[in-house]
Amino acid sequence: MRNISDIIEKYLKSILHESPEGIIEIQRNELADQFSCVPSQINYVIGTRFTLEKGYLVESKRGGGGYVRIRRIQLPGATSLHTHLHETIGDEIGQSAAEGLIYRLEEARFLTSREAALMRSAVSRDVLAIKLPYRDQIRARMMKAMLISLLS
């Protein structure tokens, strides 16, 4: 059985997918009532599953008329994808940012689930068991090399 966070994430992604503009605006309290959970559960889902690394821009306004606006950021076309990835990764990248980028590329179908799983394993801090900042620098080089090979 799926947990409540997975269900809320799936629901938000489905209504975001149906939105012609790629933007949704929700009220935390209304969504919490709909799923019979506390508003902090909604905050948790949005804060962990709708991050910039995963391709989402989140804006929120608290208070009586408060809302949460989630916008899906589209990846550039294939021609400028290499430039975008090089700029996104830079000279170093942390594990969570790398995993977010891999997730985003998998979701956009640039990577298969198997390729994404292999990449996540290769860039894991458990595999790259060296001190920072060297670990993040090596991870960035590995990410660029793997993505150039896979996306060329």
ZINORNOR-V496500 format. One record per residue. N is the residue number from 0. RES is the residue in one letter. PSI is psi in radians with two decimals (999 if undefined). NEAR is the number of other C-alpha atoms within 8 Angstrom. D_LAST is the distance of its C-alpha to the last C-alpha in Angstrom with 2 decimals. Layout:
# ZINORNOR-V496500
N,RES,PSI,NEAR,D_LAST + N,RES,PSI,NEAR,D_LAST
This chain:
# ZINORNOR-V496500
0,M,2.47,2,38.77 + 1,R,2.64,5,36.47 + 2,N,2.97,6,37.77 + 3,I,-0.61,7,38.70 + 4,S,-0.73,9,35.73 + 5,D,-0.70,8,33.31 + 6,I,-0.76,9,35.47 + 7,I,-0.76,11,35.63 + 8,E,-0.82,11,31.86 + 9,K,-0.74,8,31.34 + 10,Y,-0.84,8,34.02 + 11,L,-0.71,8,32.65 + 12,K,-0.63,8,29.13 + 13,S,-0.75,8,30.74 + 14,I,-0.50,9,32.84 + 15,L,-0.69,13,30.00 + 16,H,-0.61,8,27.94 + 17,E,-0.30,7,31.04 + 18,S,2.16,9,31.54 + 19,P,-0.51,6,30.60 + 20,E,-0.20,4,30.11 + 21,G,0.44,10,28.08 + 22,I,2.40,11,31.02 + 23,I,2.67,10,33.81 + 24,E,2.17,8,36.99 + 25,I,2.83,9,38.94 + 26,Q,2.17,9,42.16 + 27,R,-0.86,11,42.03 + 28,N,-0.72,8,45.56 + 29,E,-0.74,8,45.17 + 30,L,-0.69,11,42.03 + 31,A,-0.72,13,43.82 + 32,D,-0.74,9,46.77 + 33,Q,-0.65,7,44.63 + 34,F,0.13,8,43.18 + 35,S,0.94,6,46.43 + 36,C,3.11,8,45.01 + 37,V,2.65,9,45.58 + 38,P,-0.50,10,43.72 + 39,S,-0.47,6,42.38 + 40,Q,-0.67,10,40.40 + 41,I,-0.77,13,38.72 + 42,N,-0.73,9,38.06 + 43,Y,-0.84,8,36.54 + 44,V,-0.83,12,34.12 + 45,I,-0.73,11,33.09 + 46,G,-0.45,8,32.87 + 47,T,-0.45,7,30.72 + 48,R,-0.18,8,28.63 + 49,F,1.07,13,28.06 + 50,T,2.90,13,26.80 + 51,L,-0.70,8,24.75 + 52,E,-0.52,10,22.04 + 53,K,0.07,11,21.93 + 54,G,0.44,13,21.72 + 55,Y,2.51,12,25.43 + 56,L,2.18,11,28.00 + 57,V,2.25,12,31.50 + 58,E,2.53,7,34.71 + 59,S,2.66,8,38.13 + 60,K,2.15,8,41.73 + 61,R,2.86,7,44.42 + 62,G,-3.00,5,47.95 + 63,G,-0.84,4,49.92 + 64,G,0.48,6,47.53 + 65,G,2.77,9,44.48 + 66,Y,2.96,11,41.12 + 67,V,2.18,12,37.55 + 68,R,2.19,11,34.90 + 69,I,2.21,13,31.38 + 70,R,2.26,11,28.63 + 71,R,2.19,10,25.11 + 72,I,2.15,7,22.63 + 73,Q,2.45,5,19.81 + 74,L,2.60,7,16.23 + 75,P,2.91,8,15.17 + 76,G,2.91,6,13.33 + 77,A,-0.55,6,9.60 + 78,T,-0.64,6,10.30 + 79,S,0.12,8,11.99 + 80,L,-0.71,10,10.34 + 81,H,-0.78,9,8.93 + 82,T,-0.78,7,12.54 + 83,H,-0.79,9,14.10 + 84,L,-0.73,9,12.68 + 85,H,-0.74,9,13.70 + 86,E,-0.67,7,17.04 + 87,T,-0.75,6,17.56 + 88,I,-0.77,12,17.11 + 89,G,-2.68,8,18.93 + 90,D,-0.31,7,20.61 + 91,E,2.65,12,21.80 + 92,I,2.36,12,21.44 + 93,G,2.88,8,24.02 + 94,Q,-0.79,11,23.61 + 95,S,-0.65,6,24.52 + 96,A,-0.70,9,22.16 + 97,A,-0.79,14,19.23 + 98,E,-0.64,9,20.40 + 99,G,-0.73,11,20.81 + 100,L,-0.75,11,17.26 + 101,I,-0.78,12,16.04 + 102,Y,-0.79,10,18.69 + 103,R,-0.73,11,17.65 + 104,L,-0.61,10,14.00 + 105,E,-0.77,12,15.59 + 106,E,-0.59,8,18.23 + 107,A,0.03,8,15.95 + 108,R,0.46,7,14.31 + 109,F,-0.44,8,10.74 + 110,L,2.55,13,11.78 + 111,T,2.91,8,14.40 + 112,S,-0.59,7,17.67 + 113,R,-0.78,7,17.33 + 114,E,-0.74,8,14.03 + 115,A,-0.74,12,15.78 + 116,A,-0.73,8,18.94 + 117,L,-0.75,8,17.50 + 118,M,-0.77,11,16.02 + 119,R,-0.71,11,19.40 + 120,S,-0.76,8,21.25 + 121,A,-0.57,8,19.47 + 122,V,0.11,13,20.10 + 123,S,2.51,9,23.62 + 124,R,-0.40,8,26.54 + 125,D,-0.59,5,28.22 + 126,V,-0.74,8,25.62 + 127,L,1.15,10,25.32 + 128,A,1.12,7,29.10 + 129,I,2.90,6,29.64 + 130,K,2.67,6,31.34 + 131,L,2.61,6,30.03 + 132,P,-0.03,7,28.60 + 133,Y,-0.67,8,26.89 + 134,R,-0.81,12,25.52 + 135,D,-0.55,12,23.76 + 136,Q,-0.76,11,22.43 + 137,I,-0.70,9,21.06 + 138,R,-0.75,14,19.61 + 139,A,-0.77,13,17.75 + 140,R,-0.75,10,16.36 + 141,M,-0.76,9,15.38 + 142,M,-0.84,12,13.77 + 143,K,-0.80,11,11.63 + 144,A,-0.79,8,10.73 + 145,M,-0.76,9,10.08 + 146,L,-0.64,8,8.02 + 147,I,-0.74,9,5.74 + 148,S,-0.76,7,5.68 + 149,L,-0.56,7,5.81 + 150,L,0.03,6,3.81 + 151,S,999,4,0.00
